Amino acid sequence: QVQLVESGGGLVQPGGSLRLSCAASGFTFSRYAMSWYRQAPGKERELVAIISSGGATISYAASVKGRFTISRVNALNTVYLQMNSLKLEDTAVYYCSAHRPPNQTWGQGTQVTVSS
C-alpha cells in the first residue's frame, strides 16, 4: 500500500538545524511532486516547500525561504527537508505529502520543537 514515513524530528534550540526525511513506498515515487507541510497548535496546516518529480522546480513558503532546503533522491524513494536557522515559530508537526492526482497522500507527521 501507499506509505509515507517521516523521521528526523526532535527538540532543537533556536538557530539550530534539523534534517527531516520521508521514505515513500507503494507507488512510483519518481513520477510525482512531493511536498512538506506543517501544522502548529491551533493553526491550519500550511505548505512549507514543494519539489517537482525530477527535482528541477522548487518552491518555498516565504517564512522559510533562505533557511529551509527541500531535496529528493528518486533512487532512494526519499524526500528531505533541511532546516537551518530554526526559529521558535517553526515549532510544528511536519508532514510529508505526495501529490498523486486526484489524491494527495500524507505521512503520519514528525514533531519539530524549537525551544531554548
N, C-alpha and C positions, 0 to 999 in steps of 0.2 A: 504494500500500500504506500501511498504518497506520505512522506515523512520529512519534517524539518526539525533538526535538533540543534539548539543553540548552546553555546558554552562560553566561558571566559568572563562572566560577570563577577562582581565582587565589590569589596569596600576599598575605596581609594581616597587619598587626600586631595584637596583642591590643587590643581596644577599637575597632577599625576596622569598616568596613561593606563589604558587597558586595551586589549585586543579581543574582540568578540569573534567567534567562529560559528558558522551554521553549516552543518552537514546535511546534504539532501539525498534522498533515496526514493525509489519508486516511480521516477519519471525521468525523461531525457533532459537533464539539467542544462545542457549547453544550448537548448532551444529557447530558453525563457529568461526574461528580465527578472532580476532579483532585487529586493529592497530590504532596508532596515527601517522599522518604525519604533516609536517609544511611547509609553503612556505613564505619566506621572500621576500620583494620587490626586483624585478629584478633577483630573483633566482628561480631555479627549485624546485618543491615540493620534499621533502625528507622524508624518513621513520625515525620516531623517536623511536618507540617501537612497538612490536607485542607480542600478548599473544595468546596461543592456546585455543581451545574451552573449555577445562576443567581448564585452568589456570596453568597447570604444566610446560609448556615450554614458556619461555620469552626470548626476545632478544631486545637489545638496540643499537642505534647508538653510536658510540664511543664518540661523542661530548656530550652526555647526561648521559652516564653510570656513576653510582655512585651519580647522582643528581636527576634523574627522576625515578619514580616507576609507572609501569602500573599494574592495577589490574582489576578484574571484579567480579560482583556478578550476577550470572546467574538467581537467583531467582528474581532479580530486572531488568533484561534485561539492565544492565548498565555496562559500562566500564569507568575506571577512569585513569587519569594521574596526579600523584602528582609530582609537580615540585618544587624542593628546590634549594637554592643557585643560583638563576637565574642570568643570565649574559645579558649584552646588546645584545649580538649576539643571544639570544634566542627569540628576538622580531620577531614575525611572526603571520600569521594566522594558527591556528591549526585545523586540520581536523580529524575527526573520520572516520574509514573505516571498512566495513565488507567484509571479503574475502569469497564470495559465488560463487565458480566456476560454470560457466565460467565468472561470473560477479564480479565486485568489486563496492560496494555501498559506496557513500560518503555523509557526512553531509554537512551543509552549511558553517561550519567553525566558529571559535571564535577567536577574536583578542587578542593576548597577547603582551603587550608593556612593555619592561623593560627600565626604564629611571630614571635618577636622577633629 
